[in-house]
């Protein structure tokens, strides 16, 4: 029995060290050398201060900023440990209430905007951590942000266009804007 157990334990130990120690260390080391920013979490730093990650949505509620998608991780949006959807179906009254509340909040922040509210501004995504919004959702907010900052709408619109990105293949999605990067660029305008 011991003669059969020993080779099993040796192979188990060797595979554990190879798969659970050596391989992860090698991949992490290669990533830190080849892709240092991404391996560190794609953190956004300015002046030595970390503002967030390009990959995780941040919560902005001031009219001076563009707002991202709502998150089911509330009350702590951007909490990666709580990533997930609300699991509320389209006929759930709680979902309808939440969407109506978000529409009301958007209308209250920009009462002059009578255009239809883009769905992504009032519905949470599956992960609740989306860092980007579609270009239509960003354009919908231009007038409010411009007015709150005392800027010409054309200047804010141009900033949105500069921060818009389209995937190289159209079937991978539409044009999006990273909300954190756009808001940091807005803050940079006044300097």
N, CA and C atoms as a LAMMPS dump frame, in Angstrom:
ITEM: TIMESTEP
0
ITEM: NUMBER OF ATOMS
573
ITEM: BOX BOUNDS ff ff ff
-5.0000000000000000e+02 5.0000000000000000e+02
-5.0000000000000000e+02 5.0000000000000000e+02
-5.0000000000000000e+02 5.0000000000000000e+02
ITEM: ATOMS id mol type element x y z
1 1 1 N 0.821 -1.199 0
2 1 2 C 0 0 0
3 1 3 C 0.862 1.258 0
4 2 1 N 1.883 1.298 0.857
5 2 2 C 2.749 2.474 0.91
6 2 3 C 3.501 2.627 -0.408
7 3 1 N 3.828 1.522 -1.043
8 3 2 C 4.54 1.591 -2.325
9 3 3 C 3.662 2.228 -3.404
10 4 1 N 2.344 2.111 -3.299
11 4 2 C 1.439 2.744 -4.251
12 4 3 C 1.127 4.188 -3.858
13 5 1 N 1.12 4.467 -2.586
14 5 2 C 0.79 5.805 -2.101
15 5 3 C 1.9 6.811 -2.355
16 6 1 N 3.135 6.341 -2.229
17 6 2 C 4.269 7.259 -2.386
18 6 3 C 4.32 7.904 -3.782
19 7 1 N 4.24 7.143 -4.885
20 7 2 C 4.262 7.792 -6.21
21 7 3 C 3.071 8.751 -6.41
22 8 1 N 1.937 8.387 -5.842
23 8 2 C 0.762 9.254 -5.953
24 8 3 C 1.007 10.584 -5.263
25 9 1 N 1.571 10.551 -4.073
26 9 2 C 1.863 11.786 -3.338
27 9 3 C 2.944 12.609 -4.035
28 10 1 N 3.926 11.953 -4.612
29 10 2 C 4.986 12.667 -5.336
30 10 3 C 4.402 13.379 -6.563
31 11 1 N 3.577 12.69 -7.325
32 11 2 C 2.966 13.303 -8.514
33 11 3 C 2.017 14.425 -8.089
34 12 1 N 1.233 14.183 -7.038
35 12 2 C 0.32 15.216 -6.539
36 12 3 C 1.09 16.47 -6.118
37 13 1 N 2.16 16.278 -5.377
38 13 2 C 2.976 17.408 -4.914
39 13 3 C 3.623 18.13 -6.094
40 14 1 N 4.155 17.382 -7.035
41 14 2 C 4.802 17.999 -8.2
42 14 3 C 3.796 18.799 -9.025
43 15 1 N 2.616 18.255 -9.254
44 15 2 C 1.594 18.969 -10.021
45 15 3 C 1.082 20.193 -9.257
46 16 1 N 0.949 20.064 -7.947
47 16 2 C 0.511 21.207 -7.134
48 16 3 C 1.519 22.344 -7.226
49 17 1 N 2.794 22.028 -7.098
50 17 2 C 3.833 23.059 -7.186
51 17 3 C 3.862 23.661 -8.59
52 18 1 N 3.768 22.818 -9.615
53 18 2 C 3.824 23.315 -10.997
54 18 3 C 2.601 24.162 -11.342
55 19 1 N 1.42 23.672 -11.005
56 19 2 C 0.18 24.351 -11.426
57 19 3 C -0.26 25.477 -10.494
58 20 1 N 0.059 25.351 -9.209
59 20 2 C -0.442 26.335 -8.243
60 20 3 C 0.61 27.337 -7.792
61 21 1 N 1.871 27.094 -8.112
62 21 2 C 2.925 28.013 -7.699
63 21 3 C 3.731 28.498 -8.907
64 22 1 N 4.385 27.565 -9.591
65 22 2 C 5.302 27.941 -10.677
66 22 3 C 4.572 28.63 -11.84
67 23 1 N 3.492 28.031 -12.316
68 23 2 C 2.781 28.612 -13.458
69 23 3 C 2.206 29.997 -13.142
70 24 1 N 1.465 30.175 -12.031
71 24 2 C 0.964 31.517 -11.725
72 24 3 C 2.083 32.558 -11.555
73 25 1 N 3.184 32.176 -10.926
74 25 2 C 4.303 33.115 -10.777
75 25 3 C 4.907 33.488 -12.125
76 26 1 N 5.029 32.499 -13.013
77 26 2 C 5.587 32.769 -14.34
78 26 3 C 4.672 33.69 -15.153
79 27 1 N 3.393 33.41 -15.131
80 27 2 C 2.438 34.238 -15.888
81 27 3 C 2.379 35.657 -15.316
82 28 1 N 2.34 35.77 -13.998
83 28 2 C 2.314 37.092 -13.364
84 28 3 C 3.587 37.864 -13.664
85 29 1 N 4.717 37.193 -13.584
86 29 2 C 5.989 37.853 -13.893
87 29 3 C 6.051 38.326 -15.335
88 30 1 N 5.625 37.48 -16.262
89 30 2 C 5.62 37.862 -17.682
90 30 3 C 4.661 39.033 -17.917
91 31 1 N 3.494 38.995 -17.279
92 31 2 C 2.525 40.089 -17.444
93 31 3 C 3.088 41.4 -16.914
94 32 1 N 3.768 41.35 -15.776
95 32 2 C 4.334 42.586 -15.207
96 32 3 C 5.434 43.159 -16.076
97 33 1 N 6.139 42.311 -16.795
98 33 2 C 7.19 42.791 -17.685
99 33 3 C 6.595 43.297 -18.997
100 34 1 N 5.69 42.519 -19.601
101 34 2 C 5.136 42.857 -20.913
102 34 3 C 4.003 43.876 -20.866
103 35 1 N 3.175 43.828 -19.83
104 35 2 C 2.014 44.706 -19.71
105 35 3 C 1.931 45.269 -18.295
106 36 1 N 2.862 46.129 -17.89
107 36 2 C 2.91 46.567 -16.491
108 36 3 C 1.652 47.299 -16.023
109 37 1 N 1.07 48.146 -16.847
110 37 2 C -0.129 48.887 -16.448
111 37 3 C -1.323 47.982 -16.259
112 38 1 N -1.54 47.086 -17.193
113 38 2 C -2.675 46.184 -17.113
114 38 3 C -2.509 45.194 -15.959
115 39 1 N -1.286 44.709 -15.743
116 39 2 C -1.044 43.746 -14.666
117 39 3 C -1.271 44.381 -13.295
118 40 1 N -1.131 45.69 -13.208
119 40 2 C -1.341 46.392 -11.937
120 40 3 C -2.782 46.838 -11.758
121 41 1 N -3.68 46.452 -12.666
122 41 2 C -5.096 46.782 -12.517
123 41 3 C -5.561 47.952 -13.356
124 42 1 N -4.747 48.424 -14.306
125 42 2 C -5.103 49.568 -15.156
126 42 3 C -5.522 50.77 -14.316
127 43 1 N -4.746 51.037 -13.282
128 43 2 C -5.051 52.137 -12.374
129 43 3 C -4.813 53.479 -13.049
130 44 1 N -5.661 54.441 -12.726
131 44 2 C -5.539 55.797 -13.258
132 44 3 C -4.962 56.663 -12.149
133 45 1 N -3.768 57.19 -12.393
134 45 2 C -3.088 58.036 -11.405
135 45 3 C -2.834 59.416 -11.992
136 46 1 N -2.966 60.409 -11.156
137 46 2 C -2.592 61.776 -11.523
138 46 3 C -1.983 62.421 -10.297
139 47 1 N -0.786 62.947 -10.474
140 47 2 C -0.112 63.6 -9.356
141 47 3 C 0.145 62.66 -8.192
142 48 1 N 0.39 61.374 -8.482
143 48 2 C 0.657 60.407 -7.425
144 48 3 C -0.571 59.906 -6.7
145 49 1 N -1.756 60.346 -7.105
146 49 2 C -2.994 59.916 -6.459
147 49 3 C -3.763 58.981 -7.391
148 50 1 N -4.222 57.862 -6.856
149 50 2 C -4.993 56.901 -7.641
150 50 3 C -6.461 57.319 -7.611
151 51 1 N -7.048 57.461 -8.804
152 51 2 C -8.45 57.865 -8.92
153 51 3 C -9.388 56.7 -9.186
154 52 1 N -8.847 55.58 -9.586
155 52 2 C -9.674 54.421 -9.891
156 52 3 C -8.995 53.576 -10.946
157 53 1 N -9.762 52.698 -11.537
158 53 2 C -9.268 51.819 -12.583
159 53 3 C -10.051 52.083 -13.859
160 54 1 N -9.37 51.946 -14.987
161 54 2 C -10.054 52.082 -16.278
162 54 3 C -11.08 50.96 -16.484
163 55 1 N -10.961 49.904 -15.698
164 55 2 C -11.77 48.706 -15.906
165 55 3 C -12.976 48.584 -14.983
166 56 1 N -13.067 49.442 -13.96
167 56 2 C -14.152 49.344 -12.977
168 56 3 C -14.912 50.662 -12.947
169 57 1 N -16.211 50.603 -13.1
170 57 2 C -17.038 51.811 -13.085
171 57 3 C -16.995 52.519 -11.736
172 58 1 N -17.012 53.829 -11.781
173 58 2 C -17.013 54.663 -10.577
174 58 3 C -18.397 55.307 -10.441
175 59 1 N -18.733 55.698 -9.241
176 59 2 C -20.025 56.338 -9.011
177 59 3 C -19.862 57.858 -9.048
178 60 1 N -20.519 58.497 -10.011
179 60 2 C -20.546 59.955 -10.107
180 60 3 C -22.002 60.381 -10.003
181 61 1 N -22.293 61.328 -9.107
182 61 2 C -23.673 61.779 -8.939
183 61 3 C -23.818 63.292 -9.065
184 62 1 N -22.724 64.017 -9.117
185 62 2 C -22.79 65.464 -9.258
186 62 3 C -23.18 65.822 -10.692
187 63 1 N -24.001 66.853 -10.879
188 63 2 C -24.361 67.27 -12.237
189 63 3 C -23.151 67.739 -13.049
190 64 1 N -22.053 68.029 -12.381
191 64 2 C -20.832 68.491 -13.055
192 64 3 C -20.097 67.366 -13.779
193 65 1 N -20.515 66.128 -13.54
194 65 2 C -19.826 64.971 -14.115
195 65 3 C -20.773 64.128 -14.955
196 66 1 N -20.187 63.383 -15.881
197 66 2 C -20.95 62.391 -16.617
198 66 3 C -21.207 61.226 -15.679
199 67 1 N -22.395 60.654 -15.786
200 67 2 C -22.775 59.537 -14.937
201 67 3 C -22.651 58.256 -15.739
202 68 1 N -22.195 57.203 -15.071
203 68 2 C -22.083 55.897 -15.707
204 68 3 C -23.352 55.087 -15.541
205 69 1 N -23.242 53.823 -15.878
206 69 2 C -24.387 52.926 -15.712
207 69 3 C -24.668 52.705 -14.242
208 70 1 N -25.916 52.551 -13.891
209 70 2 C -26.237 52.213 -12.501
210 70 3 C -25.651 50.842 -12.169
211 71 1 N -25.464 50.607 -10.897
212 71 2 C -24.86 49.36 -10.466
213 71 3 C -25.761 48.648 -9.465
214 72 1 N -25.862 47.34 -9.634
215 72 2 C -26.607 46.534 -8.669
216 72 3 C -25.765 46.307 -7.418
217 73 1 N -24.512 46.812 -7.413
218 73 2 C -23.642 46.656 -6.245
219 73 3 C -23.867 47.769 -5.23
220 74 1 N -24.846 48.632 -5.469
221 74 2 C -25.131 49.733 -4.548
222 74 3 C -25.452 49.167 -3.175
223 75 1 N -25.148 49.823 -2.111
224 75 2 C -24.771 51.22 -1.995
225 75 3 C -23.288 51.479 -2.203
226 76 1 N -22.499 50.482 -2.605
227 76 2 C -21.075 50.697 -2.827
228 76 3 C -20.746 50.386 -4.274
229 77 1 N -21.114 51.26 -5.24
230 77 2 C -20.804 50.996 -6.636
231 77 3 C -19.307 50.823 -6.823
232 78 1 N -18.941 49.966 -7.759
233 78 2 C -17.543 49.72 -8.023
234 78 3 C -16.941 48.691 -7.079
235 79 1 N -17.788 48.065 -6.247
236 79 2 C -17.309 47.059 -5.321
237 79 3 C -17.193 45.735 -6.075
238 80 1 N -15.978 45.393 -6.499
239 80 2 C -15.756 44.19 -7.282
240 80 3 C -16.156 42.919 -6.563
241 81 1 N -16.082 42.92 -5.248
242 81 2 C -16.458 41.734 -4.478
243 81 3 C -17.965 41.484 -4.545
244 82 1 N -18.732 42.513 -4.864
245 82 2 C -20.183 42.371 -4.932
246 82 3 C -20.668 42.344 -6.376
247 83 1 N -19.784 42.068 -7.301
248 83 2 C -20.132 42.077 -8.71
249 83 3 C -21.291 41.129 -8.995
250 84 1 N -22.225 41.604 -9.769
251 84 2 C -23.351 40.772 -10.148
252 84 3 C -24.569 41.615 -10.443
253 85 1 N -25.503 41.028 -11.111
254 85 2 C -26.731 41.721 -11.451
255 85 3 C -27.726 41.656 -10.31
256 86 1 N -28.844 42.321 -10.516
257 86 2 C -29.881 42.344 -9.488
258 86 3 C -30.787 41.122 -9.572
259 87 1 N -30.713 40.408 -10.687
260 87 2 C -31.567 39.247 -10.934
261 87 3 C -33.048 39.609 -10.958
262 88 1 N -33.345 40.849 -11.277
263 88 2 C -34.734 41.263 -11.4
264 88 3 C -35.139 41.186 -12.868
265 89 1 N -36.197 40.448 -13.128
266 89 2 C -36.67 40.286 -14.489
267 89 3 C -37.44 41.503 -14.969
268 90 1 N -37.739 41.566 -16.27
269 90 2 C -38.391 42.739 -16.835
270 90 3 C -39.804 42.991 -16.314
271 91 1 N -40.441 42 -15.725
272 91 2 C -41.793 42.188 -15.196
273 91 3 C -41.796 42.415 -13.683
274 92 1 N -40.628 42.439 -13.084
275 92 2 C -40.529 42.625 -11.635
276 92 3 C -40.847 44.077 -11.287
277 93 1 N -41.818 44.312 -10.412
278 93 2 C -42.161 45.688 -10.04
279 93 3 C -40.991 46.443 -9.399
280 94 1 N -40.108 45.745 -8.696
281 94 2 C -38.956 46.409 -8.073
282 94 3 C -38.017 46.967 -9.141
283 95 1 N -37.866 46.239 -10.245
284 95 2 C -37.024 46.732 -11.346
285 95 3 C -37.665 47.958 -11.982
286 96 1 N -38.968 47.897 -12.212
287 96 2 C -39.667 49.038 -12.802
288 96 3 C -39.563 50.266 -11.9
289 97 1 N -39.67 50.059 -10.591
290 97 2 C -39.531 51.157 -9.626
291 97 3 C -38.138 51.758 -9.673
292 98 1 N -37.124 50.885 -9.71
293 98 2 C -35.73 51.354 -9.74
294 98 3 C -35.458 52.144 -11.012
295 99 1 N -35.924 51.64 -12.148
296 99 2 C -35.721 52.339 -13.427
297 99 3 C -36.426 53.681 -13.411
298 100 1 N -37.673 53.721 -12.921
299 100 2 C -38.405 54.984 -12.869
300 100 3 C -37.708 55.983 -11.954
301 101 1 N -37.169 55.503 -10.833
302 101 2 C -36.425 56.376 -9.925
303 101 3 C -35.196 56.962 -10.582
304 102 1 N -34.516 56.157 -11.4
305 102 2 C -33.328 56.634 -12.102
306 102 3 C -33.703 57.639 -13.187
307 103 1 N -34.796 57.373 -13.895
308 103 2 C -35.272 58.327 -14.904
309 103 3 C -35.618 59.653 -14.227
310 104 1 N -36.311 59.587 -13.103
311 104 2 C -36.687 60.804 -12.37
312 104 3 C -35.446 61.582 -11.921
313 105 1 N -34.422 60.869 -11.455
314 105 2 C -33.189 61.531 -11.013
315 105 3 C -32.489 62.211 -12.187
316 106 1 N -32.462 61.554 -13.33
317 106 2 C -31.838 62.156 -14.518
318 106 3 C -32.63 63.379 -14.985
319 107 1 N -33.954 63.271 -14.968
320 107 2 C -34.796 64.402 -15.377
321 107 3 C -34.649 65.572 -14.4
322 108 1 N -34.547 65.274 -13.118
323 108 2 C -34.388 66.336 -12.112
324 108 3 C -33.04 67.037 -12.266
325 109 1 N -32.019 66.293 -12.653
326 109 2 C -30.689 66.886 -12.835
327 109 3 C -30.609 67.719 -14.104
328 110 1 N -31.478 67.418 -15.082
329 110 2 C -31.467 68.142 -16.36
330 110 3 C -32.9 68.321 -16.854
331 111 1 N -33.676 69.201 -16.188
332 111 2 C -35.105 69.321 -16.511
333 111 3 C -35.388 69.777 -17.944
334 112 1 N -34.456 70.468 -18.549
335 112 2 C -34.681 70.948 -19.914
336 112 3 C -34.498 69.878 -20.981
337 113 1 N -33.941 68.752 -20.623
338 113 2 C -33.674 67.691 -21.586
339 113 3 C -34.924 66.826 -21.714
340 114 1 N -35.606 66.951 -22.855
341 114 2 C -36.846 66.2 -23.068
342 114 3 C -36.641 64.979 -23.957
343 115 1 N -35.412 64.769 -24.41
344 115 2 C -35.145 63.592 -25.24
345 115 3 C -35.303 62.319 -24.418
346 116 1 N -35.599 61.193 -25.06
347 116 2 C -35.726 59.929 -24.321
348 116 3 C -34.404 59.59 -23.624
349 117 1 N -34.494 59.099 -22.407
350 117 2 C -33.304 58.724 -21.642
351 117 3 C -32.768 57.399 -22.198
352 118 1 N -31.475 57.338 -22.533
353 118 2 C -30.915 56.073 -23.011
354 118 3 C -31.052 54.978 -21.955
355 119 1 N -31.433 53.793 -22.394
356 119 2 C -31.695 52.674 -21.479
357 119 3 C -30.502 52.361 -20.588
358 120 1 N -29.298 52.504 -21.101
359 120 2 C -28.135 52.125 -20.29
360 120 3 C -27.899 53.059 -19.106
361 121 1 N -28.51 54.241 -19.113
362 121 2 C -28.371 55.142 -17.976
363 121 3 C -29.335 54.805 -16.838
364 122 1 N -30.281 53.91 -17.101
365 122 2 C -31.269 53.575 -16.068
366 122 3 C -31.332 52.087 -15.749
367 123 1 N -30.59 51.263 -16.489
368 123 2 C -30.574 49.823 -16.215
369 123 3 C -29.159 49.386 -15.87
370 124 1 N -29.035 48.564 -14.846
371 124 2 C -27.724 48.064 -14.442
372 124 3 C -27.278 46.943 -15.374
373 125 1 N -25.979 46.815 -15.513
374 125 2 C -25.445 45.742 -16.336
375 125 3 C -25.372 44.448 -15.524
376 126 1 N -24.979 43.376 -16.173
377 126 2 C -24.882 42.085 -15.49
378 126 3 C -23.828 42.108 -14.391
379 127 1 N -22.703 42.777 -14.648
380 127 2 C -21.642 42.805 -13.628
381 127 3 C -21.842 43.928 -12.631
382 128 1 N -22.463 45.017 -13.063
383 128 2 C -22.61 46.18 -12.207
384 128 3 C -21.337 46.995 -12.082
385 129 1 N -20.344 46.695 -12.914
386 129 2 C -19.043 47.348 -12.803
387 129 3 C -18.596 48.026 -14.101
388 130 1 N -19.495 48.245 -15.039
389 130 2 C -19.126 48.794 -16.341
390 130 3 C -18.456 50.155 -16.228
391 131 1 N -17.259 50.311 -16.812
392 131 2 C -16.585 51.599 -16.775
393 131 3 C -17.011 52.519 -17.92
394 132 1 N -17.673 51.969 -18.92
395 132 2 C -18.001 52.716 -20.135
396 132 3 C -19.508 52.904 -20.293
397 133 1 N -19.835 53.956 -21.033
398 133 2 C -21.215 54.15 -21.491
399 133 3 C -21.156 54.345 -22.994
400 134 1 N -22.269 54.122 -23.656
401 134 2 C -22.333 54.327 -25.09
402 134 3 C -22.259 55.808 -25.427
403 135 1 N -21.889 56.097 -26.646
404 135 2 C -21.737 57.491 -27.079
405 135 3 C -23.07 58.24 -26.981
406 136 1 N -24.18 57.559 -27.226
407 136 2 C -25.489 58.224 -27.13
408 136 3 C -25.779 58.645 -25.689
409 137 1 N -25.413 57.804 -24.719
410 137 2 C -25.628 58.133 -23.305
411 137 3 C -24.744 59.306 -22.885
412 138 1 N -23.536 59.365 -23.427
413 138 2 C -22.648 60.489 -23.116
414 138 3 C -23.186 61.783 -23.734
415 139 1 N -23.625 61.71 -24.983
416 139 2 C -24.16 62.911 -25.648
417 139 3 C -25.421 63.408 -24.942
418 140 1 N -26.218 62.487 -24.412
419 140 2 C -27.446 62.867 -23.72
420 140 3 C -27.136 63.752 -22.516
421 141 1 N -25.974 63.597 -21.912
422 141 2 C -25.609 64.325 -20.7
423 141 3 C -24.816 65.604 -20.953
424 142 1 N -24.436 65.865 -22.193
425 142 2 C -23.566 67.004 -22.515
426 142 3 C -24.129 68.335 -22.019
427 143 1 N -25.393 68.608 -22.28
428 143 2 C -25.976 69.912 -21.916
429 143 3 C -25.937 70.13 -20.404
430 144 1 N -26.279 69.099 -19.633
431 144 2 C -26.265 69.222 -18.17
432 144 3 C -24.864 69.508 -17.644
433 145 1 N -23.882 68.764 -18.124
434 145 2 C -22.501 68.933 -17.666
435 145 3 C -21.973 70.304 -18.068
436 146 1 N -22.252 70.709 -19.292
437 146 2 C -21.787 72.018 -19.764
438 146 3 C -22.392 73.14 -18.93
439 147 1 N -23.68 73.052 -18.668
440 147 2 C -24.357 74.083 -17.877
441 147 3 C -23.81 74.125 -16.444
442 148 1 N -23.617 72.962 -15.831
443 148 2 C -23.129 72.894 -14.451
444 148 3 C -21.703 73.427 -14.327
445 149 1 N -20.925 73.326 -15.387
446 149 2 C -19.535 73.779 -15.354
447 149 3 C -19.345 75.158 -15.976
448 150 1 N -20.41 75.705 -16.551
449 150 2 C -20.285 77.01 -17.196
450 150 3 C -19.434 76.961 -18.455
451 151 1 N -19.508 75.853 -19.174
452 151 2 C -18.737 75.67 -20.405
453 151 3 C -19.669 75.648 -21.608
454 152 1 N -19.152 76.006 -22.777
455 152 2 C -19.973 75.859 -23.988
456 152 3 C -20.242 74.373 -24.261
457 153 1 N -21.452 74.05 -24.65
458 153 2 C -21.813 72.66 -24.93
459 153 3 C -20.931 72.074 -26.025
460 154 1 N -20.538 72.894 -26.996
461 154 2 C -19.687 72.403 -28.082
462 154 3 C -18.333 71.931 -27.553
463 155 1 N -17.809 72.6 -26.532
464 155 2 C -16.518 72.208 -25.959
465 155 3 C -16.643 70.866 -25.238
466 156 1 N -17.739 70.674 -24.518
467 156 2 C -17.957 69.411 -23.814
468 156 3 C -18.213 68.293 -24.821
469 157 1 N -18.98 68.59 -25.861
470 157 2 C -19.245 67.605 -26.916
471 157 3 C -17.937 67.179 -27.589
472 158 1 N -17.055 68.124 -27.844
473 158 2 C -15.762 67.804 -28.462
474 158 3 C -14.934 66.908 -27.546
475 159 1 N -15.02 67.143 -26.256
476 159 2 C -14.295 66.313 -25.296
477 159 3 C -14.842 64.876 -25.307
478 160 1 N -16.154 64.751 -25.399
479 160 2 C -16.773 63.425 -25.5
480 160 3 C -16.264 62.715 -26.75
481 161 1 N -16.242 63.422 -27.866
482 161 2 C -15.791 62.814 -29.129
483 161 3 C -14.329 62.379 -29.045
484 162 1 N -13.494 63.178 -28.366
485 162 2 C -12.074 62.815 -28.23
486 162 3 C -11.893 61.559 -27.376
487 163 1 N -12.8 61.328 -26.446
488 163 2 C -12.674 60.173 -25.565
489 163 3 C -13.486 58.968 -26.035
490 164 1 N -14.135 59.084 -27.165
491 164 2 C -14.921 57.972 -27.7
492 164 3 C -13.982 56.946 -28.337
493 165 1 N -14.308 55.683 -28.153
494 165 2 C -13.512 54.63 -28.79
495 165 3 C -14.44 53.59 -29.399
496 166 1 N -14.054 53.14 -30.557
497 166 2 C -14.825 52.141 -31.291
498 166 3 C -13.968 50.891 -31.426
499 167 1 N -14.522 49.712 -31.158
500 167 2 C -13.722 48.493 -31.315
501 167 3 C -13.31 48.32 -32.774
502 168 1 N -12.176 47.658 -33.006
503 168 2 C -11.697 47.506 -34.381
504 168 3 C -12.659 46.723 -35.283
505 169 1 N -13.435 45.833 -34.709
506 169 2 C -14.427 45.071 -35.478
507 169 3 C -15.81 45.462 -34.989
508 170 1 N -16.674 45.873 -35.905
509 170 2 C -17.973 46.423 -35.528
510 170 3 C -18.851 45.442 -34.755
511 171 1 N -18.696 44.145 -34.968
512 171 2 C -19.545 43.196 -34.257
513 171 3 C -19.141 43.031 -32.786
514 172 1 N -18.041 43.67 -32.363
515 172 2 C -17.616 43.609 -30.966
516 172 3 C -18.287 44.665 -30.101
517 173 1 N -19.131 45.485 -30.693
518 173 2 C -19.846 46.498 -29.92
519 173 3 C -19.784 47.849 -30.589
520 174 1 N -20.497 48.795 -30.002
521 174 2 C -20.553 50.139 -30.557
522 174 3 C -19.539 51.066 -29.908
523 175 1 N -19.627 52.322 -30.266
524 175 2 C -18.723 53.338 -29.746
525 175 3 C -19.056 53.615 -28.283
526 176 1 N -18.024 53.625 -27.448
527 176 2 C -18.2 53.848 -26.015
528 176 3 C -17.265 54.945 -25.522
529 177 1 N -17.543 55.397 -24.305
530 177 2 C -16.723 56.415 -23.648
531 177 3 C -16.443 55.926 -22.227
532 178 1 N -15.18 55.969 -21.814
533 178 2 C -14.826 55.599 -20.442
534 178 3 C -15.182 56.782 -19.545
535 179 1 N -16.1 56.586 -18.619
536 179 2 C -16.645 57.672 -17.798
537 179 3 C -15.576 58.296 -16.9
538 180 1 N -14.757 57.48 -16.276
539 180 2 C -13.715 58.012 -15.398
540 180 3 C -12.732 58.878 -16.177
541 181 1 N -12.275 58.401 -17.319
542 181 2 C -11.304 59.164 -18.109
543 181 3 C -11.922 60.469 -18.624
544 182 1 N -13.183 60.417 -19.028
545 182 2 C -13.871 61.621 -19.504
546 182 3 C -14.011 62.638 -18.369
547 183 1 N -14.398 62.18 -17.191
548 183 2 C -14.565 63.106 -16.062
549 183 3 C -13.237 63.695 -15.599
550 184 1 N -12.18 62.919 -15.646
551 184 2 C -10.863 63.461 -15.303
552 184 3 C -10.423 64.492 -16.33
553 185 1 N -10.748 64.259 -17.595
554 185 2 C -10.426 65.246 -18.634
555 185 3 C -11.236 66.521 -18.427
556 186 1 N -12.488 66.388 -17.99
557 186 2 C -13.298 67.566 -17.669
558 186 3 C -12.648 68.379 -16.56
559 187 1 N -12.205 67.702 -15.507
560 187 2 C -11.54 68.398 -14.41
561 187 3 C -10.255 69.066 -14.891
562 188 1 N -9.603 68.484 -15.873
563 188 2 C -8.372 69.062 -16.417
564 188 3 C -8.61 70.311 -17.232
565 189 1 N -9.835 70.529 -17.713
566 189 2 C -10.135 71.718 -18.524
567 189 3 C -9.965 73.011 -17.747
568 190 1 N -10.293 72.986 -16.491
569 190 2 C -10.269 74.246 -15.706
570 190 3 C -8.868 74.618 -15.254
571 191 1 N -7.899 73.698 -15.418
572 191 2 C -6.54 73.996 -14.946
573 191 3 C -5.78 74.792 -15.96
